[in-house]
Amino acid sequence: MFDNIAQGAKSLNIKLPPGARAAFEAYYDLLSKHGKSVNLTAISGAKNVAELHFLDSLSLLTVSSFSKVRLIDIGSGAGFPGVPLKLAEPTIDLTLLDATGKRITFLKELCALLDINATCIHARAEDTAHDTEMREQFDTCVSRAVAKLNVLCELCLPFVKLGGLFIAMKSIGSDVEFDSAQNAVSILGGEVQELVDYTIPGTDIIHRAILIRKVSKTPDNYPRRFARIQKSPL
């Protein structure tokens, strides 16, 4: 499996640090052990996991700098993209947030196994974003396949400091979703910086990273309660 990761990383001009082979293999083994019972991922098989999870996550290193970045991964699930990013760029100050307790238990076990220093938080983003120790404290926020972009913006942009970046990982077919999120981006203090389409190494699958820069403070009343977000999305 690691050969796929190493070749893919090389094609992305990413130099993986010493110990990456053992770390990614241990990550895969633990994911295989707990994946179904904790409902972490529907993707199975070493090659598929290497490409569709690990290399998809690592591809973000080609769209933004993560060196010494305070990073929060919202709805982290099985740790994507936050943990692979941390393995490739150890200087990241990583926080993993998920609303499901079993997933946070998995992430804590994973971080201990990989000897990763990361903060794992079992909470809902819309609640935690009102915590003064978390609100507008992060250089970068990432989220992968959690919700539609207008909803994601309300959940994620409050965590990003002024001048920081929110990166939403989406499919290539997200044009309509992107267009409908422009109002949310503006209200929540963001400004679209760039859309980057990338091909996952070793595949013909094209994904999209939507980069939103935080240009003004998010109004205090956002994010709203999730039921309200769903009922009346921005």
C-alpha positions as CSV (number, residue, x, y, z in Angstrom):
1,M,0.0,0.0,0.0
2,F,2.7,2.5,0.9
3,D,4.3,2.2,-2.5
4,N,1.1,3.7,-3.9
5,I,1.3,6.5,-1.4
6,A,5.0,7.1,-2.0
7,Q,4.6,7.2,-5.8
8,G,1.5,9.5,-5.5
9,A,3.3,11.8,-3.1
10,K,6.3,12.0,-5.5
11,S,4.0,12.9,-8.4
12,L,2.6,15.7,-6.2
13,N,6.2,16.8,-5.3
14,I,5.6,16.0,-1.7
15,K,8.5,14.7,0.3
16,L,7.2,12.4,3.1
17,P,9.2,12.4,6.4
18,P,11.0,9.4,7.8
19,G,8.6,7.0,9.4
20,A,5.8,7.7,7.0
21,R,5.7,4.1,5.7
22,A,5.2,2.6,9.1
23,A,2.7,5.3,10.1
24,F,0.5,5.0,7.0
25,E,0.5,1.2,7.2
26,A,-0.4,1.3,10.9
27,Y,-3.2,3.8,10.1
28,Y,-4.6,1.4,7.4
29,D,-4.4,-1.5,9.7
30,L,-6.4,0.3,12.5
31,L,-8.9,1.6,10.0
32,S,-9.4,-1.9,8.6
33,K,-9.9,-3.2,12.1
34,H,-12.5,-0.6,13.2
35,G,-13.8,0.8,9.9
36,K,-17.1,-1.2,9.7
37,S,-18.0,-1.3,13.4
38,V,-17.6,2.4,13.9
39,N,-18.9,3.3,10.4
40,L,-15.8,5.2,9.5
41,T,-15.6,4.5,5.8
42,A,-17.3,2.5,3.0
43,I,-14.0,2.3,1.1
44,S,-12.0,-0.8,1.6
45,G,-8.8,-2.4,0.2
46,A,-5.3,-1.1,0.5
47,K,-5.1,0.5,-3.0
48,N,-8.5,2.2,-2.7
49,V,-7.7,3.6,0.8
50,A,-4.3,4.7,-0.3
51,E,-5.7,6.6,-3.2
52,L,-9.2,7.8,-2.2
53,H,-8.3,8.7,1.4
54,F,-4.6,9.2,1.9
55,L,-3.6,10.7,-1.4
56,D,-6.8,12.7,-1.7
57,S,-5.9,14.2,1.7
58,L,-2.3,14.8,0.8
59,S,-3.3,16.6,-2.4
60,L,-4.3,19.6,-0.2
61,L,-0.5,20.2,0.3
62,T,-0.4,21.3,-3.3
63,V,-3.1,24.0,-2.9
64,S,-1.9,25.7,0.3
65,S,1.0,25.8,2.8
66,F,0.4,23.9,6.0
67,S,3.8,24.5,7.6
68,K,3.4,25.5,11.3
69,V,-0.4,26.1,10.7
70,R,-2.9,25.7,13.5
71,L,-5.4,23.5,11.7
72,I,-8.9,22.3,12.6
73,D,-10.6,19.4,10.7
74,I,-14.4,19.7,11.1
75,G,-16.3,16.4,10.9
76,S,-13.0,14.5,10.8
77,G,-14.6,11.0,10.9
78,A,-11.7,8.6,10.3
79,G,-9.2,11.5,10.3
80,F,-9.4,12.7,6.7
81,P,-7.8,14.9,5.7
82,G,-6.3,16.1,9.0
83,V,-4.2,13.1,10.1
84,P,-2.6,12.4,6.7
85,L,-1.7,16.1,6.5
86,K,-0.1,15.9,10.0
87,L,1.9,12.8,9.0
88,A,3.2,14.6,5.9
89,E,3.7,18.0,7.7
90,P,4.5,17.3,11.4
91,T,4.7,21.0,12.2
92,I,0.9,21.3,11.9
93,D,-0.9,22.0,15.2
94,L,-3.9,19.7,14.7
95,T,-7.4,19.7,16.1
96,L,-9.9,17.0,15.1
97,L,-13.6,17.6,15.8
98,D,-16.4,15.2,15.3
99,A,-19.9,14.9,16.7
100,T,-19.8,11.1,17.0
101,G,-18.2,9.7,20.2
102,K,-17.1,6.4,18.6
103,R,-15.2,8.3,15.9
104,I,-13.4,10.4,18.5
105,T,-12.5,7.3,20.4
106,F,-11.1,5.9,17.2
107,L,-9.2,9.1,16.5
108,K,-7.7,9.2,20.0
109,E,-6.5,5.5,19.6
110,L,-5.1,6.4,16.2
111,C,-3.2,9.4,17.4
112,A,-1.7,7.4,20.3
113,L,-0.8,4.6,17.9
114,L,0.9,7.0,15.5
115,D,2.5,9.1,18.3
116,I,0.6,12.2,16.9
117,N,0.1,15.2,19.2
118,A,-3.5,16.2,18.3
119,T,-6.5,17.6,20.1
120,C,-9.6,15.4,19.6
121,I,-12.9,17.0,20.5
122,H,-16.2,15.2,20.7
123,A,-18.7,18.1,20.0
124,R,-20.9,19.7,17.5
125,A,-19.2,22.4,15.4
126,E,-22.1,24.8,15.7
127,D,-21.8,24.7,19.5
128,T,-18.0,24.7,19.7
129,A,-17.7,27.6,17.3
130,H,-19.2,29.9,20.1
131,D,-16.4,28.9,22.5
132,T,-14.1,31.9,22.9
133,E,-11.1,29.6,23.0
134,M,-12.0,28.1,19.6
135,R,-13.7,30.9,17.7
136,E,-11.6,32.6,15.1
137,Q,-8.4,30.9,16.5
138,F,-7.3,28.8,13.6
139,D,-5.1,29.6,10.6
140,T,-6.8,27.0,8.5
141,C,-10.0,24.9,8.7
142,V,-10.6,21.9,6.4
143,S,-13.7,19.8,5.9
144,R,-14.3,16.8,3.6
145,A,-17.7,15.6,2.4
146,V,-19.6,16.7,5.5
147,A,-22.4,18.9,4.1
148,K,-23.4,21.3,1.3
149,L,-21.1,24.3,1.0
150,N,-23.5,26.9,2.3
151,V,-24.0,24.8,5.5
152,L,-20.2,24.1,5.7
153,C,-19.4,27.7,5.6
154,E,-21.7,28.4,8.6
155,L,-20.1,25.6,10.5
156,C,-16.5,26.2,9.6
157,L,-15.8,29.9,8.9
158,P,-16.4,30.9,12.6
159,F,-13.3,28.9,13.5
160,V,-11.0,30.7,11.1
161,K,-9.1,33.8,12.2
162,L,-9.0,37.0,10.1
163,G,-6.7,36.4,7.2
164,G,-7.0,32.6,7.6
165,L,-8.3,30.0,5.2
166,F,-11.2,27.6,5.0
167,I,-10.7,24.7,2.5
168,A,-13.7,22.7,1.5
169,M,-13.0,19.4,-0.3
170,K,-15.7,18.8,-2.9
171,S,-16.4,16.8,-6.1
172,I,-15.7,18.3,-9.5
173,G,-19.5,18.5,-10.0
174,S,-20.1,21.1,-7.3
175,D,-20.7,24.1,-9.5
176,V,-24.4,24.5,-8.5
177,E,-23.5,24.0,-4.8
178,F,-20.7,26.6,-5.1
179,D,-23.0,29.2,-6.8
180,S,-25.7,28.7,-4.1
181,A,-23.2,29.3,-1.3
182,Q,-22.1,32.8,-2.3
183,N,-24.5,34.5,0.0
184,A,-23.3,32.4,3.0
185,V,-19.7,33.1,2.1
186,S,-20.3,36.9,2.2
187,I,-22.5,36.9,5.3
188,L,-20.0,34.8,7.3
189,G,-17.0,37.0,6.5
190,G,-15.4,35.0,3.7
191,E,-14.2,35.7,0.2
192,V,-13.6,33.0,-2.4
193,Q,-9.9,33.0,-3.2
194,E,-9.6,30.1,-5.6
195,L,-11.1,26.8,-6.9
196,V,-8.4,24.2,-7.5
197,D,-9.3,21.0,-9.4
198,Y,-6.8,18.2,-8.9
199,T,-6.5,14.6,-10.0
200,I,-5.9,12.0,-7.3
201,P,-2.6,10.4,-8.2
202,G,-2.9,6.9,-9.7
203,T,-6.6,7.5,-10.7
204,D,-8.6,9.5,-13.2
205,I,-10.7,11.0,-10.4
206,I,-10.9,14.8,-10.2
207,H,-11.7,16.5,-7.0
208,R,-12.0,20.2,-6.1
209,A,-10.6,22.2,-3.3
210,I,-12.6,25.4,-2.6
211,L,-10.4,28.0,-0.9
212,I,-12.2,30.7,1.1
213,R,-10.3,33.5,2.8
214,K,-11.6,35.0,6.0
215,V,-11.7,38.8,5.3
216,S,-14.0,40.0,8.1
217,K,-15.3,38.7,11.5
218,T,-18.2,36.3,11.5
219,P,-21.3,37.9,13.1
220,D,-21.8,36.7,16.7
221,N,-25.1,35.1,15.9
222,Y,-23.5,32.5,13.6
223,P,-23.4,29.6,13.5
224,R,-27.1,29.1,14.4
225,R,-28.5,25.9,15.9
226,F,-28.2,23.0,13.4
227,A,-32.0,22.6,13.0
228,R,-32.2,26.3,12.0
229,I,-29.2,25.9,9.6
230,Q,-31.0,23.0,7.9
231,K,-34.4,24.7,7.8
232,S,-33.1,28.1,6.5
233,P,-29.6,27.7,5.0
234,L,-27.9,31.0,4.1
